[in-house]
Protein backbone atom coordinates (compact mmCIF):
# COMPACT_ATOMS: atom_id res chain seq x y z
CA UNK A 1 0.00 0.00 0.00
CA UNK A 2 1.10 3.52 -0.71
CA UNK A 3 1.41 5.86 2.24
CA UNK A 4 0.85 9.59 2.45
CA UNK A 5 2.32 11.76 5.16
CA UNK A 6 -0.15 13.64 7.34
CA UNK A 7 0.05 15.84 10.42
CA UNK A 8 -0.30 12.75 12.62
CA UNK A 9 2.12 10.51 10.67
CA UNK A 10 1.88 8.13 7.73
CA UNK A 11 -1.59 7.26 6.50
CA UNK A 12 -2.27 4.08 4.54
CA UNK A 13 -3.81 4.61 1.13
CA UNK A 14 -4.79 2.20 -1.57
CA UNK A 15 -2.21 1.28 -4.23
CA UNK A 16 -2.09 3.48 -7.30
CA UNK A 17 -4.33 1.82 -9.90
CA UNK A 18 -4.95 2.38 -13.59
CA UNK A 19 -8.43 2.74 -15.08
CA UNK A 20 -8.33 -0.99 -15.81
CA UNK A 21 -7.66 -1.64 -12.12
CA UNK A 22 -4.06 -2.83 -12.49
CA UNK A 23 -1.45 -1.58 -10.04
CA UNK A 24 1.28 0.69 -11.38
CA UNK A 25 4.38 -1.52 -11.19
CA UNK A 26 6.96 1.27 -10.90
CA UNK A 27 5.42 2.68 -7.72
CA UNK A 28 6.66 1.16 -4.46
CA UNK A 29 4.71 0.57 -1.24
CA UNK A 30 5.59 4.05 0.02
CA UNK A 31 4.78 5.76 -3.27
CA UNK A 32 8.41 5.99 -4.41
CA UNK A 33 9.61 5.24 -7.92
CA UNK A 34 11.25 1.83 -8.15
CA UNK A 35 12.63 -0.65 -10.64
CA UNK A 36 10.39 -3.70 -10.97
CA UNK A 37 11.85 -6.96 -9.63
CA UNK A 38 11.77 -9.43 -12.54
CA UNK A 39 14.04 -12.04 -10.92
CA UNK A 40 11.21 -14.56 -10.48
CA UNK A 41 9.81 -14.13 -13.99
CA UNK A 42 10.65 -16.78 -16.59
CA UNK A 43 12.74 -15.85 -19.61
CA UNK A 44 10.44 -15.96 -22.63
CA UNK A 45 10.70 -14.66 -26.17
CA UNK A 46 9.31 -11.13 -26.35
CA UNK A 47 8.77 -8.79 -29.27
CA UNK A 48 7.62 -5.19 -29.49
CA UNK A 49 6.88 -3.05 -32.54
CA UNK A 50 6.49 0.74 -32.39
CA UNK A 51 5.84 3.38 -35.02
CA UNK A 52 5.98 7.14 -35.51
CA UNK A 53 5.83 9.72 -38.27
CA UNK A 54 7.92 12.71 -39.26
CA UNK A 55 5.79 15.20 -41.18
CA UNK A 56 7.42 17.73 -43.51
CA UNK A 57 6.88 19.55 -46.79
CA UNK A 58 7.05 17.66 -50.05
CA UNK A 59 10.19 19.61 -51.03
CA UNK A 60 12.01 18.46 -47.88
CA UNK A 61 10.91 14.88 -48.43
CA UNK A 62 12.19 15.06 -52.02
CA UNK A 63 15.55 16.29 -50.70
CA UNK A 64 15.77 13.28 -48.36
CA UNK A 65 14.74 10.76 -51.02
CA UNK A 66 17.16 12.19 -53.59
CA UNK A 67 20.03 11.89 -51.10
CA UNK A 68 20.91 15.58 -51.40
CA UNK A 69 20.56 16.65 -47.76
CA UNK A 70 23.59 18.66 -46.61
CA UNK A 71 24.26 16.39 -43.63
CA UNK A 72 24.27 13.24 -45.77
CA UNK A 73 22.20 10.04 -45.74
CA UNK A 74 19.24 11.07 -43.57
CA UNK A 75 17.44 7.72 -43.53
CA UNK A 76 20.57 5.61 -43.03
CA UNK A 77 21.77 7.81 -40.19
CA UNK A 78 18.33 7.78 -38.54
CA UNK A 79 18.15 3.99 -38.84
CA UNK A 80 21.51 3.55 -37.07
CA UNK A 81 20.57 6.12 -34.41
CA UNK A 82 17.34 4.21 -33.69
CA UNK A 83 19.19 0.90 -33.33
CA UNK A 84 21.76 2.48 -31.02
CA UNK A 85 19.00 4.07 -28.93
CA UNK A 86 17.19 0.76 -28.46
CA UNK A 87 20.40 -0.77 -27.12
CA UNK A 88 20.85 2.11 -24.66
CA UNK A 89 17.27 2.51 -23.44
CA UNK A 90 18.12 1.62 -19.82
CA UNK A 91 20.61 4.52 -19.80
CA UNK A 92 17.92 6.96 -21.00
CA UNK A 93 14.78 5.78 -19.17
CA UNK A 94 15.64 5.56 -15.47
CA UNK A 95 13.62 2.49 -14.42
CA UNK A 96 14.19 0.30 -17.50
CA UNK A 97 16.18 -2.91 -17.13
CA UNK A 98 19.35 -3.31 -19.20
CA UNK A 99 18.60 -6.06 -21.71
CA UNK A 100 20.66 -8.22 -24.06
CA UNK A 101 18.59 -7.54 -27.17
CA UNK A 102 18.63 -10.29 -29.77
CA UNK A 103 17.21 -8.21 -32.64
CA UNK A 104 16.57 -4.56 -33.45
CA UNK A 105 15.31 -3.36 -36.81
CA UNK A 106 14.40 0.19 -37.75
CA UNK A 107 12.63 0.67 -41.06
CA UNK A 108 11.97 4.13 -42.48
CA UNK A 109 9.63 4.57 -45.42
CA UNK A 110 9.20 7.87 -47.22
CA UNK A 111 5.47 8.52 -47.70
CA UNK A 112 4.46 11.17 -50.25
CA UNK A 113 0.88 11.15 -48.91
CA UNK A 114 1.94 12.58 -45.53
CA UNK A 115 4.35 14.01 -46.82
CA UNK A 116 7.05 12.63 -44.58
CA UNK A 117 8.55 9.42 -43.25
CA UNK A 118 7.03 6.52 -41.35
CA UNK A 119 9.47 5.06 -38.84
CA UNK A 120 8.89 1.53 -37.50
CA UNK A 121 11.07 -0.34 -35.00
CA UNK A 122 10.92 -3.99 -34.05
CA UNK A 123 12.81 -5.23 -30.99
CA UNK A 124 13.20 -8.81 -29.78
CA UNK A 125 14.64 -10.39 -26.63
CA UNK A 126 14.47 -13.63 -24.70
CA UNK A 127 14.24 -12.50 -21.12
CA UNK A 128 12.08 -11.82 -18.07
CA UNK A 129 10.78 -8.43 -19.20
CA UNK A 130 9.40 -6.86 -22.36
CA UNK A 131 10.97 -4.55 -24.91
CA UNK A 132 8.22 -1.99 -25.47
CA UNK A 133 10.37 0.87 -24.18
CA UNK A 134 13.25 -0.17 -26.43
CA UNK A 135 11.01 -0.11 -29.51
CA UNK A 136 9.49 3.25 -28.55
CA UNK A 137 12.93 4.70 -27.82
CA UNK A 138 14.26 3.48 -31.18
CA UNK A 139 11.38 5.19 -33.01
CA UNK A 140 11.71 8.40 -30.99
CA UNK A 141 15.43 8.78 -31.57
CA UNK A 142 15.17 7.87 -35.27
CA UNK A 143 12.48 10.55 -35.69
CA UNK A 144 14.60 13.10 -33.79
CA UNK A 145 17.58 12.25 -35.98
CA UNK A 146 15.56 12.90 -39.12
CA UNK A 147 14.55 16.26 -37.66
CA UNK A 148 18.14 17.09 -36.76
CA UNK A 149 19.39 16.30 -40.23
CA UNK A 150 16.81 18.46 -42.04
CA UNK A 151 16.14 21.29 -39.59
CA UNK A 152 18.37 23.68 -41.56
CA UNK A 153 16.00 23.27 -44.51
CA UNK A 154 12.69 23.16 -42.60
CA UNK A 155 12.22 23.99 -38.93
CA UNK A 156 8.48 23.30 -38.98
CA UNK A 157 8.87 19.53 -39.20
CA UNK A 158 6.52 17.65 -36.84
CA UNK A 159 7.08 14.36 -35.06
CA UNK A 160 3.81 12.65 -34.25
CA UNK A 161 1.97 9.42 -33.63
CA UNK A 162 4.70 7.60 -31.71
CA UNK A 163 2.99 4.52 -30.31
CA UNK A 164 3.29 0.85 -29.52
CA UNK A 165 1.82 -1.13 -32.42
CA UNK A 166 2.28 -4.67 -31.15
CA UNK A 167 3.66 -6.61 -28.20
CA UNK A 168 4.11 -10.37 -27.98
CA UNK A 169 5.19 -12.55 -25.08
CA UNK A 170 5.17 -12.31 -21.34
CA UNK A 171 2.39 -12.69 -18.81
CA UNK A 172 0.12 -10.06 -20.37
CA UNK A 173 0.18 -11.85 -23.72
CA UNK A 174 -0.45 -10.34 -27.15
CA UNK A 175 -1.32 -6.67 -27.65
CA UNK A 176 -2.07 -5.05 -30.98
CA UNK A 177 -3.09 -1.41 -31.47
Steps between C-alpha positions, in 0.01 A plus 500: 500500500610852429531734795444873521647717771253688718520720808465191720742276305476262206153413377432182304346553159402259230758408234512720193276334240438556131152536351510127427567435869860381463761625745773727366810279519758779529346641818624348826305441822588848626419671171863523386620425149664159477638252251276195467646174634492253209727239662217248544360543149584235240709593198270489198526630146361853482446734208385860478426714195461879515435764237514876451485758224709799401287749308663753267446682172517311174814695402682385815390142445628518141836623632522199734397248234742643243787470749588869470465607864803701615567273798501185286293180503204603717320165504813289550620720784156497665482121470836456677406757766177309572685169536757658731224659709319169547821347634545788746142540622585411862749790502231744380186382683586478870298193605557281192699179537817460293425225249706284265293568189504225240358708213436865419374620164409855406323548169434846358266544206457830320127565452399765245142498634606643838741643371770362724650179633348210690744354751442147634718313750485135595689376806539142621644342815483176693477613858284568805370839387362657184657731245225756444715786629788396275276506192348836596844645573633378164212671317533821702872538442474409130231768458712755690798415281298565186399836646859583590625421153242716319433783745723739303263459205169489691453583867126431495539123478265312736556171678173329581316177562773318692329192640530133579353302210546146627638306795545124522608282790498524874222462753273763344506321165437651157413867450425662167398864451 
